Amino acid sequence: MTHPASIVIVGEAIAGLSAARELRRRGYDGSVTMIGREVEGAYARPPLSKGVLRNPAAETTLAYPQADLDLDLVRSPAVVLDTAARVVATADGRAVPYDALLVATGATARRLASPAQRGERVLRTLEDARLIREGIRRSKTAIVVGAGFLGMEVASAFVASGVEVTVVDTEPLLRRVLGSYLSDRLAERAARHDVRLLHASGPVELSGDPVNGVTLPGGTTLTADLVVTCAGDIPAVGWLAGTGLADRLGVAIDERCATAIPGVFAAGDVAYLVPREGDPARRTPYWSNAVAQGKVAAASMLGEPSEQGPTDDYFWTEILGLAIKVAGPLPVDGPPASVEGDLDAGDATLRWDAPGTASTVVAYGRKIPVGRLRAMTRQPYRPEARGRSGRNSEPGEPSD
Ligand SMILES: Cc1cc2nc3c(=O)[nH]c(=O)nc-3n(C[C@H](O)[C@H](O)[C@H](O)COP(=O)(O)OP(=O)(O)OC[C@H]3O[C@@H](n4cnc5c(N)ncnc54)[C@H](O)[C@@H]3O)c2cc1C
C-alpha cells in the first residue's frame, strides 16, 4: 500500500510523539508535521505531581527527546479542522494540509470554579505545577478536591512539604478504580500521614474569590491557604467543532485507532475505544495507553498491521511515599484473590482474577519489574517465593 505523502500530528506530547517515533521506526521517510501549543514543547506529565511540585530541579527531567525524528514543528494551536479539504488551520494563520491526520490533543483539567471566580488551581501543565509549588511555599493548610490518583499525589506533595491537607470527595479514596480492599488500606495509610479524608454527600463548590475554600452540600464551608481541584479531565476537542469527530467522551476510535472519517486517526487521552458490546464506553487516560495508541495509529496511517493492540493496562502512581504499579484490567472490585507480603509495610503483591480475561496484579510498594508484572497478569495464579518480606495474608484478611 502507498504511504501517505504527508502526515500531520496535532498534539505535541506522549501520544503524538509515540506515533512519530513509530512512523520513523517503520521506515516512513515522508513529511511529518507536529502541531503543538505549549511554548516549552513536549514534556512528560507524570513527574509534575511526583517531582516538580516539590523540587524545581525535577523540571529538567521532563523533556522528550525528538531531535532525531526530523519533524516539522508548528508551535501554534490547531483551531479548525476541515476534513473535506484535509487541512488543519492554526491560530497563527497557517493552513497545514495532510494526507493522514493524528488527533493527539489529550485533555485539559476539569474545573469547578464559576466563570467569575478567580484563582482556581488545577494540575495538568507545567505552568499549573509551578503555580501550586509557589502556593505550597506560602501555605500552612491545603484542600484537595478529588481523592483519585492525581488528588492523592498532590496531597502527598503537601504532606512531604509539611502542609496540613484535607482531601474532599464524594467517594472513598480510589475505590472506583482500585476497589474497596485497597481503598481501605490506602485510607489507613493516609491517616498515618495525618491526611484528613472528608466524605462529601454530594458535589462541593469552591468558595471565595480568589478561591480559598470549599462549600459542602450541607452549607458548611472549609477554608485553607491553598485549594487544588483534581476532579478529572476533559478531552481537548474544541478545535474539532463541526467535524462530527468528537462527542461528550472524546474522539471514538476503533481497534486501529481510526476514527469514522477516512484519513483521520486519534490516540491518547483525547480518544476512547468504541467498546465491545455490553462494555461501558470510557476513556483510559493513562500514559502507557497513550503510548500504545500512538504506535497503533502510526501503523494504521501507513496501512500496516500493528503487533500490539490499542490498549495497555499498565498504570503506576506514588501515594504518600508508596509506589503502586498496576497491570491488568481496571477497575477491580471486591477482595483480591490473593495478597502476598505485608501491606502495612508497603511491600505486597495483590491479584484479582476474573474468568475469561487477564488478571489484575498490583505491586504495592514492592519492586517488581514492569515486564514481570505484565506477565503475571497472563499466568495462572502461583504464589511468589514466601518469606521474602514477612507474612502472607489471605484475601480479605486484614494485614495487621
Ligand atoms: C500531573 C499528572 C500526573 C500523571 N501521572 C500519571 C501516572 O503516574 N501514570 C500514568 O499512567 N498516567 C499519568 N498521568 C496521565 C498521563 O500523563 C496522560 O495519560 C498522558 O499525558 C496522555 O498523553 P496525551 O499525549 O494523550 O495527552 P496530553 O499529555 O494531554 O498532551 C496533549 C498535547 O496536545 C496539546 N494540544 C491540545 N490542544 C491542542 C490544539 N488545539 N493544538 C495543538 N496542540 C494541542 C496539549 O497542549 C498537549 O501538549 C498523569 C497526568 C498528569 C496531568
The ligand as an SDF file (V2000), in Angstrom:
LIG
                    3D

 53 58  0  0  0  0  0  0  0  0999 V2000
    0.0770   15.5750   36.8740 C   0  0  0  0  0  0  0  0  0  0  0  0
   -0.2020   14.3130   36.1210 C   0  0  0  0  0  0  0  0  0  0  0  0
    0.3250   13.1160   36.5780 C   0  0  0  0  0  0  0  0  0  0  0  0
    0.0940   11.9400   35.8830 C   0  0  0  0  0  0  0  0  0  0  0  0
    0.6130   10.7770   36.3690 N   0  0  0  0  0  0  0  0  0  0  0  0
    0.4070    9.6240   35.6940 C   0  0  0  0  0  0  0  0  0  0  0  0
    0.9650    8.4040   36.1610 C   0  0  0  0  0  0  0  0  0  0  0  0
    1.6000    8.3500   37.2040 O   0  0  0  0  0  0  0  0  0  0  0  0
    0.7580    7.2840   35.4320 N   0  0  0  0  0  0  0  0  0  0  0  0
    0.0430    7.2930   34.2610 C   0  0  0  0  0  0  0  0  0  0  0  0
   -0.1110    6.2440   33.6300 O   0  0  0  0  0  0  0  0  0  0  0  0
   -0.5090    8.4330   33.8040 N   0  0  0  0  0  0  0  0  0  0  0  0
   -0.3390    9.5930   34.4900 C   0  0  0  0  0  0  0  0  0  0  0  0
   -0.8960   10.7570   34.0250 N   0  0  0  0  0  0  0  0  0  0  0  0
   -1.6810   10.7220   32.7820 C   0  0  0  0  0  0  0  0  0  0  0  0
   -0.7520   10.8510   31.5760 C   0  0  0  0  0  0  0  0  0  0  0  0
    0.1340   11.9110   31.7520 O   0  0  0  0  0  0  0  0  0  0  0  0
   -1.6130   11.0610   30.3340 C   0  0  0  0  0  0  0  0  0  0  0  0
   -2.3500    9.8770   30.1250 O   0  0  0  0  0  0  0  0  0  0  0  0
   -0.7750   11.3870   29.1110 C   0  0  0  0  0  0  0  0  0  0  0  0
   -0.1320   12.6160   29.2900 O   0  0  0  0  0  0  0  0  0  0  0  0
   -1.6600   11.4600   27.8700 C   0  0  0  0  0  0  0  0  0  0  0  0
   -0.8770   11.8550   26.8050 O   0  0  0  0  0  0  0  0  0  0  0  0
   -1.5200   12.5320   25.5160 P   0  0  0  0  0  0  0  0  0  0  0  0
   -0.3710   12.7550   24.5870 O   0  0  0  0  0  0  0  0  0  0  0  0
   -2.6630   11.7560   25.0400 O   0  0  0  0  0  0  0  0  0  0  0  0
   -2.1490   13.9140   26.0280 O   0  0  0  0  0  0  0  0  0  0  0  0
   -1.5230   15.1720   26.7550 P   0  0  0  0  0  0  0  0  0  0  0  0
   -0.3980   14.7920   27.6200 O   0  0  0  0  0  0  0  0  0  0  0  0
   -2.6910   15.8830   27.3520 O   0  0  0  0  0  0  0  0  0  0  0  0
   -0.9480   16.0240   25.5650 O   0  0  0  0  0  0  0  0  0  0  0  0
   -1.7590   16.6170   24.5980 C   0  0  0  0  0  0  0  0  0  0  0  0
   -0.9980   17.7530   23.9730 C   0  0  0  0  0  0  0  0  0  0  0  0
   -1.8140   18.3510   22.9720 O   0  0  0  0  0  0  0  0  0  0  0  0
   -1.7140   19.7610   23.0880 C   0  0  0  0  0  0  0  0  0  0  0  0
   -2.9200   20.3620   22.4950 N   0  0  0  0  0  0  0  0  0  0  0  0
   -4.1770   20.3960   22.9970 C   0  0  0  0  0  0  0  0  0  0  0  0
   -4.9940   21.0660   22.1450 N   0  0  0  0  0  0  0  0  0  0  0  0
   -4.2410   21.4470   21.1080 C   0  0  0  0  0  0  0  0  0  0  0  0
   -4.5050   22.1610   19.9100 C   0  0  0  0  0  0  0  0  0  0  0  0
   -5.7280   22.6130   19.6150 N   0  0  0  0  0  0  0  0  0  0  0  0
   -3.4860   22.3880   19.0520 N   0  0  0  0  0  0  0  0  0  0  0  0
   -2.2210   21.9220   19.3210 C   0  0  0  0  0  0  0  0  0  0  0  0
   -1.9140   21.2320   20.4450 N   0  0  0  0  0  0  0  0  0  0  0  0
   -2.9140   20.9990   21.3230 C   0  0  0  0  0  0  0  0  0  0  0  0
   -1.6030   19.9990   24.5730 C   0  0  0  0  0  0  0  0  0  0  0  0
   -1.0790   21.2740   24.8510 O   0  0  0  0  0  0  0  0  0  0  0  0
   -0.6520   18.8780   24.9580 C   0  0  0  0  0  0  0  0  0  0  0  0
    0.6670   19.2380   24.8340 O   0  0  0  0  0  0  0  0  0  0  0  0
   -0.6840   11.9550   34.7050 C   0  0  0  0  0  0  0  0  0  0  0  0
   -1.2400   13.1640   34.2530 C   0  0  0  0  0  0  0  0  0  0  0  0
   -0.9980   14.3340   34.9470 C   0  0  0  0  0  0  0  0  0  0  0  0
   -1.6020   15.6270   34.4550 C   0  0  0  0  0  0  0  0  0  0  0  0
  1  2  1  0
  2  3  1  0
  2 52  2  0
  3  4  2  0
  4  5  1  0
  4 50  1  0
  5  6  2  0
  6  7  1  0
  6 13  1  0
  7  8  2  0
  7  9  1  0
  9 10  1  0
 10 11  2  0
 10 12  1  0
 12 13  2  0
 13 14  1  0
 14 15  1  0
 14 50  1  0
 15 16  1  0
 16 17  1  0
 16 18  1  0
 18 19  1  0
 18 20  1  0
 20 21  1  0
 20 22  1  0
 22 23  1  0
 23 24  1  0
 24 25  2  0
 24 26  1  0
 24 27  1  0
 27 28  1  0
 28 29  2  0
 28 30  1  0
 28 31  1  0
 31 32  1  0
 32 33  1  0
 33 34  1  0
 33 48  1  0
 34 35  1  0
 35 36  1  0
 35 46  1  0
 36 37  1  0
 36 45  1  0
 37 38  2  0
 38 39  1  0
 39 40  1  0
 39 45  2  0
 40 41  1  0
 40 42  2  0
 42 43  1  0
 43 44  2  0
 44 45  1  0
 46 47  1  0
 46 48  1  0
 48 49  1  0
 50 51  2  0
 51 52  1  0
 52 53  1  0
M  END
$$$$
